């Protein structure tokens, strides 16, 4: 499986590096130096704590936009470029709710994977949202980055499909043609864990195709042993924050103690 080749371990843990609000966002602090320093501190804490990969995301570009401002994308590229000398693990990108911008950012920064809603039509607090996997896959090819992995969200957090469909039908449809490099299974919101039965259903149909399944939200110290039974990798952010608070800074000791559990799980595989 490509995850083992890329990250060098079974069941890799990919840490979300939640960037502060960026220029143009309502919550922007007014100083890119501050935003960059916070990102640097979190990167150091995550890597020192032992995570296997980093996913840069504009998690605090609230409220999210169906078309991200150029200022936001440019700021993300600037931050990743400034931090590249410090990055020791494979990294990816996610411009929230903007799949094509995510691929553009990956091409510009040398990211090895990208996570987004590359397929489907949804409804949520930010209105109607549609994406086109044919466009996304062709855009990756046009940018000549065929080895950059696309992680498709099977059930994006906080949004619902316009027409409810069986989760295994959705997963099979996404994998049709072999262009999805990974499937991300989410809970109801950021930091909420997905139901084990849903995670297992996706895992069942993805395993025969050798497509890795990612527990996309809600993995924590208390549940990681259960979650890793039904997935090949984890994307997580909130559980690494000080006191487990979504908008806090990364706590290196929380990262380290979580990874100790993961090391024990791997030793028993």
Buried (B, 14 or more C-beta within 10 A) or exposed (E): EBBBEBBEBBBBBBBBBBBBBBBBBEEBEEEBEEBBEBBBEBBBBBBBBBBBBBBBBBBBBEEBBEEBBEEBBBBBBBBBEEBEEEBEBBBBBBBBBBBBBBBBBBBBBBBBBBBBBBBBBBEBEBEEBEBBBEBBBEBBEEBEBEEBBBBBBBBBBBBEBEEEEEBBEBBBBBBEEEBBBBBBBBBBEBBBBBBBEBBBBBBEBBEEEEBBBBBBBBBBEEBBEEBBEBBBBBBBBBBBBBEBEEEBBBBBEBBBEBBEBBEEBEEEE
